[in-house]
Amino acid sequence: MQKPLAVVRDTPSEPTASGAPSDALGREALDACFLGPYGENDALLERLVVEFLRDHVYWRRNFHPEDPPAIPTRAAQQPGYQAFEARMRRELHALSASLKKSVPFHSPRYIGHMASDLLLPGLAAQWLTLPYNPNNVSEDAAPVTVELEIRAGLQLARMLGYPDDPARKDCAFGHLTSGGTVANYQALRLALALKAFPVALRAAGVRDIDVPDSDSAAFNLGRSDTLALLDRWHAWLATQHADQRRAWQTRVRNERIETRGLVGFFARHPALSPPRVLAPVTAHYSWSKGLKLLGLGRDQLTLLPEHGMRLDADALQHVLEDCLRERQSVLMVVGVLGTTEYGTVDPIDRIVAARDGMHARGLGFDVHVDAAWGGYLATLFRNADGSLRSRDEVATGFARFPQPEVHAAFAALGDTDSVTVDPHKLGYLPYGAGAFVCRDHRAMALLAEEADYVFDGEGASDYMARFRRLGQYVLEGSKSGASAAAVYVTHRVLPLDHAHFGQLPKQTVLAAEAFHARAERFARELADVVHASVPFQPDSNLVCLALNPAGNRDVARANAFVRRLHEDLRCDPHRPLQVKEFFGSMTTLRPEALGLVELHRMAARLQLDPATFDGDADRLVILRHTLMNPYLIDRENDISYIDRYFDYLAARVRQSAAPSPAPTE
């Protein structure tokens, strides 16, 4: 049996006299991070690919060197071999030619969706691992990369402020998924298992471990109370003889919601009703899909109003008070750390405070943060030792970032129950690499497909051994070990703190601030042609722009105007890429997301009549800009692609707003 890899925790770098770690990522190192907009680092990537391809071949040849080659050296001269090679080359050349129509995510001219160039450490690690083809469902199929995935989860936990020491009883646990959608499903699945487990203990007749005295009380425990109950259950089982232990395990298993199903569970407990999930109105559609998949149904999703594109914490409190009064259970409240449409940050600190306050009053629920987009921004808020930086420390070098409420939201991450993060978004890694991180790994026992619910011993070795059977806990039946290697190696090369990985999102936030300032100048310079406004203060590196032709009051006409502009910014596979100056995206602003006060304020800035938000024009179409590329401000060549974009947009706006020429006689 292969010896397990030792538990490795990232250690802080020694600070220099300036206070920065000695190996902090500077501009010169940043230039080595990516293949580059012009393919500048092609030689570096080629050296890495060739070196590790050769290394893989040596590994194959040295596995049992006494075995003779199965493919003879003369094979390459055979007609069948050559014909196969020719077909393969032809199809690969055809594929390569077709891929030239792909979206140029690598270019600073691309400011559309959440994609950019890929980090070389991750790209090289993924390519290096692919020929080994590990399947991270278990250590039998992936003895190395399963542990790398567990460690990558601990790296992310540290970034979020969760406990990351496997020797701790309450250490966090994280695993990779195909993306944020599956991570959100995992959050729902875990929350439901935790919520229903105390009820199953009651139904099975377990009484000696301080089980709540009613189904309602058991169903409304908070996560901390449920985990304490789970500990008592494990400890009590350990005192039973083997036959008794198995009998109790079977009784409890038969009462669990995972065994009975939703219909059977709620029929068995008629005093209970399916719990609700509360999420902001701008939440990702994966929450609706997830509730349907779980069988709870879309009706159990309550969408909360927002204020300035951020969850309205007062409205949340009002809904929770209603739930408490009506004895309506709540499964979780979802906060979004960087919405995929607008990049705004919900008040995570106030959501956590609401959870704690309602828990004390008998309404327990989880707080999950959907940080698929904004999760890696947390690196800006972390020191090398994992501690939180003050707002003043984070704000150094920025004009407005972070606002006090944004810093408070990031500071509260460590007090939430679980988080979704996407390494394939702001982690600059290949698709699909999402991640689910749970603050306390003990909860994961309830998801194990073949668990006995009794863990022997404590400590790092048990933590690693437990989760090497990863397939028992995750939704996927097969999962890429190469993706795990990419995430882990990237985090080792660029530790998840402000001095290392944080330098990447720092560049993008600086670009967002420059973009915002340039948008305000654009609005002044084109005031005679168009009313332009950034509709809300950006919280991250995503900036939207609302536009309305001068003299227009109608929302429908403003939407048509923006759609015409977007036609020039969208990818068109039927035209050469080079005819496009820039690539952007668009989204919509819904009145219910803005709130009535913000709606009227924005309409006034754009000189739109709020009464025209009706019918097919029930929302406002706006341009959306994702500023991920670290070379948007090219200091080497003294080029601002932000300035160039606004010069281009100004020309297109003037052209689109110009009256059509009168027809000739």
C-alpha positions in Angstrom: 0.0 0.0 0.0 1.3 3.4 -0.9 2.4 5.5 2.0 0.0 8.5 2.6 1.4 11.9 1.8 2.3 13.9 4.9 -0.1 16.6 5.9 1.4 19.9 4.6 0.1 23.3 5.8 1.2 26.4 4.0 3.5 28.4 6.2 3.9 32.2 6.2 6.8 33.7 4.4 9.3 35.7 6.3 8.5 39.5 6.1 11.0 42.0 4.7 11.7 45.3 6.2 8.7 46.7 4.3 6.4 44.2 6.0 5.7 42.3 2.8 6.6 38.6 2.7 10.0 38.0 1.1 8.5 36.0 -1.8 5.6 38.3 -2.4 4.4 38.3 -6.0 5.9 41.3 -7.7 5.4 42.6 -11.3 8.2 40.4 -12.6 6.7 37.3 -11.2 3.2 38.3 -12.4 4.6 38.3 -15.9 5.4 34.6 -15.5 1.9 33.7 -14.4 0.1 33.4 -17.7 0.8 32.3 -21.3 0.1 36.0 -22.0 -2.1 38.0 -24.4 0.5 37.6 -27.2 1.6 34.2 -26.2 4.8 35.7 -24.7 5.5 32.8 -22.4 5.2 30.1 -25.1 8.8 28.9 -24.5 8.2 28.5 -20.8 5.0 26.4 -21.3 6.6 24.3 -24.0 9.5 23.5 -21.8 7.2 22.4 -19.0 5.0 20.3 -21.3 8.0 18.5 -22.9 9.8 18.0 -19.6 6.9 16.4 -17.9 5.7 14.4 -20.9 9.2 12.9 -21.0 9.0 12.3 -17.2 5.7 10.5 -17.7 7.2 8.3 -20.4 10.2 7.4 -18.1 7.7 6.4 -15.5 6.0 4.0 -17.8 9.3 2.5 -18.9 10.5 2.0 -15.4 7.3 0.5 -14.0 8.5 -3.0 -15.0 11.6 -2.5 -17.2 11.8 -6.2 -17.7 8.6 -6.1 -19.8 9.4 -5.9 -23.5 7.8 -3.1 -25.6 4.3 -4.2 -26.9 4.5 -1.8 -29.8 7.3 -2.7 -32.2 9.7 0.0 -33.4 8.8 -1.0 -37.0 5.1 -0.2 -36.4 5.6 3.5 -37.4 6.6 2.3 -40.9 3.5 0.2 -41.5 0.8 1.5 -43.9 -2.0 1.0 -41.3 -0.1 3.0 -38.7 0.7 5.8 -41.1 -2.9 5.9 -42.3 -4.2 6.2 -38.7 -1.7 8.9 -37.9 -2.7 10.8 -41.0 -6.4 10.6 -40.1 -5.6 11.7 -36.5 -3.5 14.6 -37.7 -6.2 15.7 -40.2 -8.9 15.7 -37.5 -6.7 17.5 -35.0 -5.8 20.1 -37.6 -9.5 20.5 -38.4 -10.2 20.9 -34.7 -7.4 23.4 -34.3 -8.7 25.4 -37.2 -12.2 25.4 -35.8 -11.0 26.5 -32.4 -9.6 29.7 -34.0 -13.2 30.9 -33.8 -13.2 30.6 -30.0 -13.7 33.6 -27.8 -10.4 35.3 -27.1 -10.6 35.1 -23.3 -6.8 35.7 -23.1 -7.0 39.2 -24.6 -7.4 42.5 -22.6 -9.9 43.3 -25.3 -12.2 40.6 -23.8 -14.3 42.2 -21.0 -17.4 40.1 -21.3 -18.1 37.1 -19.1 -16.2 35.5 -16.2 -13.3 34.1 -18.1 -9.7 35.1 -18.8 -6.3 33.7 -19.4 -5.3 30.6 -17.4 -2.6 30.5 -14.8 0.5 28.5 -16.0 0.9 26.5 -12.8 -2.6 25.2 -13.0 -2.5 24.6 -16.8 0.8 22.8 -16.6 -0.3 20.7 -13.5 -3.4 19.7 -15.3 -1.6 18.6 -18.5 1.0 16.9 -16.4 -1.6 14.8 -14.6 -3.9 14.0 -17.5 -1.8 11.0 -18.9 -2.0 9.4 -15.4 -5.9 9.8 -15.7 -6.7 9.6 -11.9 -10.3 9.3 -10.9 -10.8 11.1 -7.6 -13.7 9.1 -6.5 -11.4 7.0 -4.3 -7.8 6.4 -3.4 -7.9 3.1 -5.3 -8.2 5.1 -8.6 -6.3 8.2 -7.5 -3.8 7.5 -4.6 -2.1 10.9 -5.1 -4.7 13.3 -6.4 -7.4 12.4 -3.9 -5.1 13.8 -1.1 -4.3 16.8 -3.3 -8.0 17.5 -3.5 -8.5 17.3 0.3 -5.5 19.6 0.7 -6.9 22.0 -1.9 -10.1 22.1 0.2 -8.0 23.0 3.3 -6.3 25.8 1.3 -9.6 27.3 0.4 -10.9 26.9 4.0 -7.9 28.9 5.2 -8.6 31.6 2.6 -12.2 31.9 3.9 -11.3 32.0 7.6 -12.4 28.5 8.4 -10.3 26.2 10.7 -7.8 24.5 8.4 -5.8 22.3 10.9 -6.8 18.6 10.4 -5.8 18.0 14.0 -8.7 20.1 15.2 -12.0 18.4 15.9 -13.9 21.1 14.0 -11.5 21.4 11.0 -13.2 22.5 7.8 -13.5 20.2 4.8 -13.8 21.1 1.1 -13.9 19.2 -2.2 -14.0 20.1 -5.8 -17.0 19.9 -8.1 -17.6 20.5 -11.8 -18.7 24.0 -10.9 -20.6 26.3 -8.6 -24.0 24.8 -9.5 -23.0 21.3 -8.2 -21.4 22.9 -5.1 -24.7 24.7 -4.3 -26.5 21.4 -4.7 -24.1 19.9 -2.2 -24.8 22.7 0.3 -28.6 22.0 0.0 -28.1 18.3 0.5 -25.9 18.7 3.5 -28.2 21.3 5.1 -31.2 19.0 4.7 -29.3 16.0 6.2 -28.3 18.0 9.2 -31.8 19.4 9.7 -33.5 16.1 9.6 -31.0 14.0 11.5 -32.1 15.0 15.1 -35.7 14.1 14.1 -34.5 10.6 13.0 -32.8 10.1 16.3 -36.1 10.9 18.1 -38.1 8.6 15.8 -35.6 5.7 16.4 -36.1 6.0 20.2 -32.7 7.4 21.1 -33.1 9.1 24.4 -29.9 9.0 26.4 -28.0 11.8 24.6 -30.2 14.8 25.2 -32.3 14.6 22.1 -34.8 17.5 21.8 -38.2 16.6 23.3 -40.3 17.4 20.2 -40.0 17.0 16.4 -40.4 20.8 16.0 -37.5 21.5 18.3 -35.4 18.8 16.7 -36.0 20.1 13.2 -35.1 23.6 14.2 -31.7 23.1 15.9 -28.9 25.2 14.6 -25.9 23.5 13.0 -23.7 23.9 16.1 -26.3 22.1 18.2 -26.8 19.4 15.7 -23.0 18.8 15.5 -22.9 18.5 19.3 -25.7 16.0 19.2 -23.9 14.1 16.5 -20.8 13.9 18.7 -22.9 12.6 21.6 -24.5 10.0 19.3 -21.0 8.8 18.2 -19.8 8.7 21.8 -22.8 6.8 23.0 -22.6 4.3 20.2 -19.0 3.6 21.1 -20.1 2.4 24.5 -22.5 -0.2 23.0 -21.6 -3.8 22.2 -21.1 -4.5 18.5 -24.5 -6.1 18.0 -26.3 -3.4 19.8 -24.3 -0.7 17.9 -25.3 -2.2 14.6 -29.0 -2.5 15.7 -29.1 1.2 16.7 -27.4 2.3 13.5 -30.0 0.4 11.5 -32.9 1.9 13.5 -31.6 5.4 13.0 -30.7 4.9 9.3 -34.3 3.6 8.7 -35.7 6.8 10.1 -33.5 9.2 8.2 -34.9 11.4 5.4 -32.4 9.9 3.0 -34.0 6.5 3.6 -37.7 7.5 3.9 -37.6 10.2 1.2 -39.5 13.5 1.6 -42.9 12.0 1.3 -42.3 9.2 3.8 -40.4 11.5 6.2 -43.0 14.2 6.4 -45.8 11.6 6.6 -44.0 10.1 9.5 -43.8 13.6 11.1 -47.0 15.4 10.3 -46.2 18.3 12.6 -43.3 19.3 10.3 -43.4 20.9 6.8 -40.8 21.2 4.1 -38.3 24.0 5.0 -37.7 27.1 3.0 -34.6 28.4 1.4 -34.3 32.2 1.5 -32.1 33.8 -1.2 -31.8 37.3 -2.8 -33.8 38.0 -5.9 -30.5 38.1 -7.9 -29.4 34.6 -6.7 -28.2 32.1 -9.4 -30.8 29.9 -10.9 -29.0 26.8 -9.5 -30.9 27.4 -6.3 -34.2 26.8 -8.0 -32.8 23.8 -9.9 -31.3 22.4 -6.7 -34.6 22.5 -4.8 -36.3 20.8 -7.7 -33.7 18.0 -7.7 -34.0 17.5 -3.9 -37.7 17.2 -4.3 -38.5 20.1 -2.1 -39.8 22.1 -5.1 -39.4 25.6 -6.4 -42.2 26.8 -4.1 -39.9 26.4 -1.1 -37.5 29.1 -2.5 -38.3 32.5 -1.2 -36.6 35.3 -3.1 -35.8 38.3 -0.9 -35.8 41.9 -2.1 -32.6 43.9 -2.5 -31.4 47.4 -1.9 -28.9 48.7 -4.4 -28.4 45.2 -5.9 -27.5 43.8 -2.4 -29.7 41.6 -0.2 -32.0 43.8 2.0 -31.1 42.6 5.5 -34.1 44.3 7.0 -36.4 42.4 4.6 -34.6 39.2 5.6 -35.3 39.8 9.2 -38.9 40.5 8.5 -39.3 37.2 6.6 -37.6 35.3 9.4 -39.9 36.9 12.0 -42.9 35.7 9.8 -41.4 32.2 9.7 -40.9 32.1 13.4 -44.5 33.2 14.1 -46.0 30.8 11.5 -43.7 27.9 12.7 -42.3 27.6 9.2 -38.9 26.0 9.3 -36.0 27.5 7.3 -33.3 25.3 5.7 -30.8 28.0 4.9 -30.3 31.6 4.0 -28.1 32.2 1.0 -25.8 35.2 0.7 -24.0 36.1 -2.5 -20.4 37.2 -2.4 -20.1 38.8 -5.8 -23.2 38.2 -7.9 -22.5 36.8 -11.4 -24.6 39.5 -13.0 -23.4 42.6 -11.1 -20.4 41.7 -8.9 -22.2 43.1 -5.8 -21.6 41.7 -2.3 -24.4 40.8 0.1 -24.2 41.8 3.8 -22.9 38.4 5.0 -22.2 39.8 8.5 -25.9 40.8 8.9 -27.1 37.4 7.6 -24.8 35.7 10.2 -26.2 38.0 12.9 -29.7 37.1 11.9 -28.9 33.4 12.0 -27.5 33.7 15.5 -30.4 35.8 16.8 -33.1 33.5 15.4 -31.2 30.4 16.7 -31.5 31.8 20.2 -35.2 32.0 19.6 -35.7 28.5 18.4 -35.4 28.9 14.6 -32.2 27.3 13.4 -30.9 27.4 9.9 -27.7 27.4 7.9 -25.9 30.3 6.2 -24.4 29.4 2.9 -22.4 31.9 0.9 -22.4 31.6 -2.9 -19.0 33.0 -3.6 -18.6 31.3 -7.0 -17.4 34.6 -8.4 -16.1 36.6 -5.4 -14.5 33.9 -3.4 -10.9 34.5 -4.5 -11.2 38.2 -3.6 -10.9 36.9 -0.1 -7.1 36.6 -0.7 -7.0 40.4 -0.5 -8.3 40.2 3.0 -5.9 37.6 4.4 -2.4 37.7 5.8 0.1 34.9 5.1 -0.8 33.3 8.5 -4.5 33.3 7.6 -5.4 36.2 9.9 -7.8 38.9 8.7 -6.4 42.2 7.5 -8.0 45.5 8.7 -10.0 47.6 6.2 -7.2 50.2 6.2 -4.6 47.6 5.3 -6.8 46.2 2.5 -7.6 49.7 1.2 -4.0 50.7 0.7 -3.5 51.5 -3.0 -7.2 51.6 -3.9 -9.5 54.6 -4.4 -12.6 53.2 -2.8 -12.2 49.5 -2.3 -13.3 48.0 0.0 -16.3 49.9 1.3 -16.8 49.3 5.0 -19.8 47.0 4.4 -17.8 44.9 1.9 -15.0 44.5 4.4 -17.5 43.5 7.0 -19.0 40.9 4.6 -15.6 39.3 3.9 -14.7 39.4 7.6 -17.8 37.4 8.4 -17.0 34.5 6.0 -15.4 32.5 8.8 -18.7 32.5 10.7 -20.8 31.0 8.0 -21.6 27.3 7.6 -20.5 26.6 4.0 -19.3 28.4 0.9 -19.2 27.8 -2.8 -16.1 29.0 -4.6 -15.1 28.6 -8.3 -11.4 28.1 -9.1 -12.4 28.2 -12.8 -13.6 31.8 -12.4 -11.4 34.2 -10.4 -9.0 31.4 -9.7 -7.9 31.5 -13.4 -8.0 27.7 -13.7 -9.5 25.5 -16.5 -13.1 24.5 -16.5 -14.6 22.7 -14.6 -13.3 23.4 -11.2 -15.8 24.5 -8.6 -15.5 23.9 -4.9 -17.8 23.3 -1.9 -16.3 24.1 1.5 -18.0 23.2 4.8 -16.9 24.9 8.0 -16.9 21.8 10.1 -16.0 18.4 8.6 -18.0 16.5 11.1 -21.2 17.4 9.3 -20.0 15.4 6.2 -20.6 12.1 8.1 -24.3 12.5 7.3 -23.6 12.4 3.6 -21.5 9.3 3.5 -23.1 6.7 1.4 -21.7 3.8 3.3 -20.9 5.3 6.7 -21.0 3.5 10.1 -21.1 6.9 11.9 -18.4 5.8 14.2 -14.9 7.2 13.7 -12.0 5.8 15.6 -9.5 8.3 17.0 -8.8 11.9 16.2 -6.1 13.8 14.4 -4.7 14.6 10.9 -4.1 11.0 9.9 -7.8 10.1 10.5 -9.0 13.2 8.8 -7.0 12.3 5.6 -7.9 8.6 5.8 -11.6 9.4 6.2 -11.9 11.6 3.2 -9.7 9.5 0.9 -13.0 7.6 0.2 -14.2 10.8 -1.5 -16.8 9.2 -3.6 -18.9 8.5 -0.5 -19.4 12.2 0.2 -19.7 13.8 -3.2 -22.4 14.0 -5.9 -20.3 12.8 -8.8 -19.5 9.2 -9.5 -16.3 10.1 -11.4 -14.2 13.2 -11.0 -11.0 14.5 -12.5 -7.8 14.1 -10.5 -6.1 16.4 -13.0 -8.4 19.2 -12.0 -7.5 18.7 -8.3 -3.8 18.8 -9.2 -4.3 22.0 -11.0 -6.0 23.7 -8.1 -3.6 22.4 -5.4 -0.4 23.2 -7.3 -1.6 26.7 -8.2 -2.3 27.4 -4.5 1.1 26.2 -3.6 2.8 28.4 -6.2 0.5 31.3 -5.3 -0.5 31.0 -1.7 -4.0 32.4 -1.0 -3.0 35.6 0.8 -2.8 39.2 -0.2 1.0 39.2 -1.0 0.7 36.3 -3.4 -2.5 35.2 -5.1 -4.1 38.4 -3.9 -1.9 40.4 -6.3 -4.0 39.1 -9.2 -7.4 40.3 -8.0 -5.7 43.5 -6.8 -4.9 44.3 -10.5 -8.5 43.6 -11.5 -10.0 45.8 -8.8 -7.7 48.6 -9.7 -8.8 48.1 -13.3 -12.4 48.3 -12.1 -11.8 51.5 -10.3 -10.1 52.9 -13.4 -13.0 51.7 -15.5 -15.6 53.4 -13.2 -13.7 56.7 -13.3 -13.4 56.5 -17.1 -17.2 55.7 -17.3 -17.9 58.9 -15.5 -15.7 60.9 -17.9 -17.4 59.1 -20.8 -20.8 60.3 -19.4 -19.7 63.9 -19.3 -18.1 63.9 -22.7 -21.1 62.3 -24.5 -23.8 64.1 -22.5 -25.2 65.7 -25.7 -25.7 62.2 -27.3 -26.4 59.7 -24.5 -27.2 59.6 -20.8 -24.7 57.2 -19.3 -24.4 56.0 -15.7 -22.8 53.3 -13.6 -26.1 52.2 -12.0 -24.6 51.2 -8.7 -21.2 51.3 -7.0 -19.2 48.2 -7.9 -18.1 46.0 -5.0 -15.6 44.0 -7.0 -14.1 43.8 -10.4 -17.4 43.8 -12.4 -18.8 47.1 -13.6 -22.1 47.7 -15.4 -23.0 50.7 -17.6 -26.5 51.9 -18.3 -27.2 54.0 -21.4 -30.1 55.9 -22.9 -30.1 58.1 -26.0 -30.5 61.8 -25.3 -34.1 62.9 -25.6 -35.5 59.5 -25.0 -37.8 58.7 -22.1 -39.0 55.2 -23.0 -37.4 52.1 -21.5 -38.1 49.9 -24.5 -36.3 52.3 -26.8 -33.3 52.5 -24.4 -33.2 48.7 -24.4 -33.2 48.5 -28.2 -30.3 51.0 -28.3 -28.2 49.0 -25.8 -28.9 45.8 -27.7 -27.6 47.3 -30.9 -24.4 48.3 -29.1 -24.1 44.8 -27.7 -24.4 43.2 -31.2 -21.0 44.7 -31.9 -19.6 43.4 -28.6 -20.8 39.8 -28.8 -19.1 36.8 -30.3 -20.2 36.0 -33.9 -18.9 32.6 -35.0 -19.8 33.5 -38.6 -17.3 36.4 -38.8 -13.5 36.6 -38.2 -12.6 37.5 -34.7 -10.3 40.2 -35.8 -13.1 42.4 -37.0 -14.2 42.7 -33.4 -12.5 45.5 -31.5 -13.8 44.4 -28.1 -16.0 41.7 -26.5 -18.5 42.5 -23.8 -21.7 41.2 -22.4 -25.1 42.5 -21.3 -27.6 41.9 -18.5 -30.8 43.4 -17.2 -31.8 45.4 -14.2 -35.1 44.4 -12.6 -37.0 47.0 -10.6 -37.5 44.4 -7.8 -33.7 44.0 -7.5 -33.1 47.8 -7.4 -35.9 48.7 -5.1 -38.3 51.6 -5.7 -36.0 54.4 -4.4 -33.0 53.2 -6.4 -35.2 52.7 -9.5 -36.4 56.3 -9.4 -32.9 57.6 -8.7 -31.4 55.7 -11.7 -34.3 56.6 -14.0 -33.7 60.3 -13.1 -30.0 60.0 -14.0 -30.8 58.4 -17.3 -33.8 60.7 -17.9 -36.2 57.7 -18.3 -39.8 57.6 -17.3 -40.2 55.0 -14.5 -43.8 54.4 -15.7 -42.4 52.9 -19.0 -41.1 49.8 -17.0 -44.0 47.6 -18.2 -44.9 44.9 -20.7 -42.0 43.7 -22.7 -39.8 46.4 -21.1 -40.2 45.3 -17.5 -36.4 45.6 -17.0 -33.6 47.7 -18.2 -30.9 46.3 -20.5 -27.4 47.4 -19.5 -23.8 46.6 -20.6 -21.8 44.4 -18.3 -18.0 44.3 -18.0 -16.0 41.7 -16.3 -12.5 43.1 -15.6 -10.5 39.9 -15.0 -7.6 40.3 -17.3 -4.5 41.6 -15.4 -3.2 43.4 -18.5 -6.1 45.8 -19.0 -3.6 48.5 -18.1 -0.5 47.5 -20.0 2.3 49.4 -18.3 5.0 47.9 -20.5 3.6 49.5 -23.6 1.8 52.4 -21.9 -1.6 51.3 -23.2 -4.9 51.4 -21.4 -7.4 49.1 -23.0 -10.0 50.7 -20.8 -9.4 54.0 -22.5 -9.4 52.3 -25.9 -12.7 50.6 -25.1 -14.4 53.8 -24.2 -13.0 55.5 -27.3 -14.5 52.7 -29.3 -17.8 52.8 -27.4 -18.1 56.5 -27.9 -17.7 56.1 -31.6 -20.4 53.4 -31.7 -22.7 55.4 -29.5 -22.5 58.5 -31.7 -23.1 56.3 -34.8 -26.1 54.5 -33.2 -27.6 57.7 -31.9 -27.3 59.6 -35.1 -30.5 60.0 -37.1 -30.9 57.9 -40.2 -30.3 59.8 -43.4 -33.4 60.8 -45.3 -34.3 58.7 -48.3 -33.2 60.1 -51.6 -35.8 61.0 -54.3 
